[in-house]
Amino acid sequence: NKYSSYSKMSHLTTCLLFFLLAFVTYTNASGVFEVHNNCPYTVWAAATPIGGGRRLERGQSWWFWAPPGTKMARIWGRTNCNFDGAGRGWCQTGDCGGVLECKGWGKPPNTLAEYALNQFSNLDFWDISVIDGFNIPMSFGPTNPGPGKCHQIQCVANINGECPGSLRVPGGCNNPCTTFGGQQYCCTQGPCGPTELSRFFKQRCPDAYSYPQDDPTSTFTCQSWTTDYKVMFCPYGSTHNETTNFPLEMPTSTLGVA
């Protein structure tokens, strides 16, 4: 009847307005993350607690939004993965419990982008960390740099190719805490300083966390509410593009994700 048709049209209009409002809010909100794969091989991107996981062929990007207050967040890349149609499988580096959609942290070695949004003084805090080792070269930072330590950083050295023998594993280079444990390398029971092995990473990636108390030179900040971010695997100029300790031809996952 006429009333029913009017009611349906009104409901449709309301839904359309809600969708447009949500779209405008999303596209104009800060905290949008782009994860881009510039590597000459497939990378299975991972992000927790926001994001989950996505397969990225060379040149592909993945976007997601992290709300203000998100903290203890990580983005990393997984290599040599194989997942079935249900999203279950295994990755040589960065595996997160054998699933495509990560819920927990990845298994070392994995190069990490870490962030916490809208913390004290209305600042975002973020960094690149090799505390869990290194598997893929990475850049991370704001899409629109700001004052102070609000600028892109990177870790693009040939760490896999130059990795000390005691830390070398298939597909990457472990951090000494992962390999040896103990207070000297893990800093779990009080203050500690750099070691010869942590300096191996710091010399090659001076902006990255090389051991757990490497804060002064490794934490970066941007103003909250005004900043979006981009993570790139194998950024331009990365020596890892030419020299790797795992094959460039990765096994193809049976789960294609757009």
TASULMO-V764247 format. One record per residue. RES is the residue in one small letter. PHI is phi in radians with two decimals (NA if undefined). Layout:
((RES:PHI) (RES:PHI))
//
This chain:
((n:NA) (k:-1.11) (y:-1.13) (s:-1.11) (s:-1.12) (y:-1.12) (s:-1.11) (k:-1.11) (m:-1.12) (s:-1.09) (h:-1.12) (l:-1.13) (t:-1.12) (t:-1.06) (c:-1.09) (l:-1.13) (l:-1.10) (f:-1.11) (f:-1.10) (l:-1.13) (l:-1.10) (a:-1.11) (f:-1.15) (v:-1.12) (t:-1.07) (y:-1.13) (t:-1.25) (n:-1.86) (a:-1.47) (s:-1.39) (g:1.48) (v:-1.50) (f:-1.95) (e:-1.87) (v:-1.99) (h:-2.10) (n:-1.78) (n:-1.84) (c:-1.32) (p:-1.43) (y:-2.68) (t:-1.21) (v:-2.15) (w:-1.71) (a:-1.20) (a:-2.41) (a:-2.68) (t:-2.45) (p:-1.43) (i:-1.90) (g:2.10) (g:1.70) (g:-2.92) (r:-2.75) (r:-1.44) (l:-2.19) (e:-1.35) (r:-1.00) (g:1.57) (q:-1.56) (s:-2.17) (w:-2.36) (w:-2.02) (f:-2.63) (w:-1.97) (a:-1.92) (p:-1.25) (p:-0.96) (g:1.63) (t:-1.05) (k:-2.53) (m:0.90) (a:-1.75) (r:-2.39) (i:-2.28) (w:-2.67) (g:-1.98) (r:-1.95) (t:-2.19) (n:0.92) (c:-1.74) (n:-2.58) (f:-2.10) (d:-1.54) (g:-1.13) (a:-1.61) (g:1.37) (r:-2.02) (g:3.08) (w:-2.86) (c:-2.22) (q:-1.18) (t:-2.26) (g:1.36) (d:-1.01) (c:-2.13) (g:1.38) (g:1.31) (v:-2.24) (l:-1.21) (e:-1.56) (c:-1.19) (k:-1.97) (g:-2.05) (w:-1.33) (g:-1.48) (k:-1.44) (p:-1.05) (p:-1.52) (n:-2.73) (t:-1.20) (l:-2.02) (a:-1.82) (e:-2.08) (y:-2.71) (a:-2.47) (l:-1.80) (n:0.92) (q:-1.64) (f:-1.07) (s:1.10) (n:0.98) (l:-1.99) (d:-1.58) (f:-2.02) (w:-2.69) (d:-2.88) (i:-1.86) (s:-2.23) (v:-2.02) (i:-1.12) (d:-1.70) (g:1.53) (f:-2.42) (n:-2.29) (i:-2.37) (p:-1.12) (m:-2.60) (s:-2.11) (f:-2.69) (g:2.89) (p:-1.23) (t:-1.28) (n:-2.18) (p:-1.00) (g:-2.17) (p:-1.26) (g:1.15) (k:-1.66) (c:-1.88) (h:-2.65) (q:-1.16) (i:-2.22) (q:-2.68) (c:-2.38) (v:-2.20) (a:-1.20) (n:-1.44) (i:-1.16) (n:-1.07) (g:-1.25) (e:-1.81) (c:-1.00) (p:-1.00) (g:-0.97) (s:-1.23) (l:-1.88) (r:-1.28) (v:-2.41) (p:-0.99) (g:1.53) (g:-3.08) (c:-2.31) (n:-1.25) (n:-1.37) (p:-1.05) (c:-1.09) (t:-1.12) (t:-1.39) (f:-1.91) (g:1.14) (g:1.54) (q:-1.06) (q:-0.99) (y:-1.78) (c:-1.79) (c:1.00) (t:-1.56) (q:-2.22) (g:2.24) (p:-1.08) (c:-2.71) (g:-2.12) (p:-1.18) (t:-2.11) (e:-1.01) (l:-1.30) (s:-1.18) (r:-1.17) (f:-0.96) (f:-1.28) (k:-1.14) (q:-1.12) (r:-1.61) (c:-2.35) (p:-1.11) (d:-1.55) (a:-1.67) (y:-1.11) (s:-1.92) (y:-2.64) (p:-1.01) (q:-1.91) (d:-1.59) (d:-1.29) (p:-0.97) (t:-1.79) (s:-2.21) (t:-1.83) (f:-2.13) (t:-2.37) (c:-2.42) (q:-1.22) (s:-1.14) (w:1.31) (t:-2.15) (t:-2.22) (d:-1.93) (y:-2.34) (k:-2.35) (v:-1.91) (m:-2.17) (f:-1.52) (c:0.95) (p:-1.08) (y:-1.01) (g:1.62) (s:-1.27) (t:-1.21) (h:-1.14) (n:-1.08) (e:-1.69) (t:-2.19) (t:-2.33) (n:-1.96) (f:-2.50) (p:-1.16) (l:-1.22) (e:-1.44) (m:-1.48) (p:-1.06) (t:-1.47) (s:-1.19) (t:-1.46) (l:-1.96) (g:-1.47) (v:-2.06) (a:-1.20))
//
